[in-house]
Amino acid sequence: MFLTYKDHKIILQEGQSVLEALLETGESISYACKQGVCQSCVLKTVSGQVPTASQVGLKPTQKEQGYFLSCLCKPEGDLEVVDCDDLGFKVPTSVVSLEKLTPSIYKVRLKIEGDFAYKAGQYINLIRPSDQLTRSYSLASVQAFDTEEIELHVKVFPGGEMSNWLMSLSEKDSVEIMGPMGDCFYLPSFKDKNLLLLGYGTGLAPLYGILKDALTQGHTGDIHLYHWGNTPEDLYYQAEIDSIVSKNAPVFYKTGLEALEKDSLEAAPHLSGEACVVIQKDLTDLKDWKIFLCGGEAKVNKARRIFYLAGADLSDIYADAFFTWQKPQVGAEKVS
Ligand SMILES: Cc1cc2nc3c(=O)[nH]c(=O)nc-3n(C[C@H](O)[C@H](O)[C@H](O)COP(=O)(O)OP(=O)(O)OC[C@H]3O[C@@H](n4cnc5c(N)ncnc54)[C@H](O)[C@@H]3O)c2cc1C
């Protein structure tokens, strides 16, 4: 089987994904999660068939045009593929501001320099122009209020490639984004349902957008927002959320830390212990609730399991697990 990309013919091994084959031959392809979630490795077919499974999560219009997720694509015949950035899939932006919220979390505002429609709570892929380094970030803004700019909340990790590069940018510097993606957003049909929003660290970003969006759309059910962290540095936007809570009766808001020293001075404003344990004491029956879980992968996956066992329907749980990037492996055969 042959895979053709940029005039190169690559031998595709049985069971090998298009992304694996391209990375092994040294092609510079955007990717992040390698699990069909972040959608950063989208390519387009020119000829040949892609399996339906490699188009899961794409919009009908994108499927129609031959877009597919190269990490999930294991073709059964020859395939010719191209990048899709000449089709307007990427959107240019420029930096408006970087604002420190805690010692390691920054609010990043970007001006959109083109057409870009999204729902609050979705995420984008941010691309470093020099080498196509790609990472996903959730949208904390609501388009109805913020028509020209988007807001991201970025945790800066020691040695983190993208987060540290972002912090080195200045006003008006260019950044590309791709998206929007993800199904963590509010729908009008949720209006009278109770909402449980649980965010770990910068997992608050999409939830902040969803909260504002729900209230703007006249939500009538209760809304319980839990913001959890490992240290007080992970918790931010308390004044902003307190202000929303004070004006909107059905919103309840709690912050907490997973492992807190009992006599710590930092304990005062926050609860302590596992978020799921606290929530299970507060909310005994989650049947029919709409649940949004955002933050680190392990915590989100655990919370999903716990709330499912507590009576929530899996189809009512919307989760954005913040996967971390995996390094590529090199060394495959290029024949031309
Ligand atoms: C759907 C989705 C949405 C996301 N939304 C956001 C968001 O709104 N805000 C945000 O800050 N991030 C978000 N992320 C995570 C983000 O994409 C990056 O993984 C993160 O910013 C680290 O990238 P980096 O290049 O700075 O670090 P990398 O160079 O990828 O990693 C460097 C080192 O940092 C540490 N590290 C990286 N990520 C983590 C982690 N999650 N937990 C613990 N240690 C880590 C590890 O030690 C790693 O070796 C999201 C991820 C996904 C998949």
The ligand as a Gaussian input file, in Angstrom:
#p B3LYP/6-31G(d) Opt

LIG

0 1
 C       -8.768000      19.529000      24.732000
 C       -7.655000      20.204000      25.524000
 C       -7.862000      21.441000      26.081000
 C       -6.840000      22.054000      26.836000
 N       -7.086000      23.277000      27.389000
 C       -6.127000      23.865000      28.135000
 C       -6.374000      25.146000      28.753000
 O       -7.437000      25.755000      28.592000
 N       -5.366000      25.673000      29.503000
 C       -4.154000      25.029000      29.697000
 O       -3.293000      25.582000      30.413000
 N       -3.918000      23.847000      29.113000
 C       -4.857000      23.250000      28.338000
 N       -4.596000      22.042000      27.740000
 C       -3.231000      21.466000      27.893000
 C       -2.291000      22.095000      26.824000
 O       -2.697000      21.664000      25.532000
 C       -0.824000      21.696000      26.989000
 O       -0.718000      20.296000      27.146000
 C       -0.152000      22.352000      28.178000
 O       -0.263000      23.760000      28.062000
 C        1.349000      22.011000      28.254000
 O        1.949000      22.360000      27.036000
 P        3.463000      22.851000      26.989000
 O        3.886000      22.823000      25.550000
 O        3.641000      24.113000      27.730000
 O        4.219000      21.716000      27.805000
 P        4.942000      20.415000      27.158000
 O        6.203000      20.853000      26.478000
 O        3.957000      19.641000      26.364000
 O        5.261000      19.604000      28.479000
 C        6.405000      19.934000      29.273000
 C        6.273000      19.310000      30.641000
 O        5.243000      20.014000      31.358000
 C        4.559000      19.129000      32.208000
 N        3.127000      19.101000      31.861000
 C        2.547000      19.401000      30.672000
 N        1.203000      19.300000      30.772000
 C        0.946000      18.906000      32.043000
 C       -0.242000      18.642000      32.775000
 N       -1.465000      18.775000      32.226000
 N       -0.130000      18.288000      34.058000
 C        1.064000      18.164000      34.646000
 N        2.238000      18.412000      34.026000
 C        2.188000      18.777000      32.745000
 C        5.148000      17.763000      31.995000
 O        6.156000      17.565000      32.959000
 C        5.794000      17.857000      30.640000
 O        6.827000      16.941000      30.512000
 C       -5.587000      21.413000      27.000000
 C       -5.383000      20.158000      26.400000
 C       -6.394000      19.559000      25.683000
 C       -6.135000      18.213000      25.044000

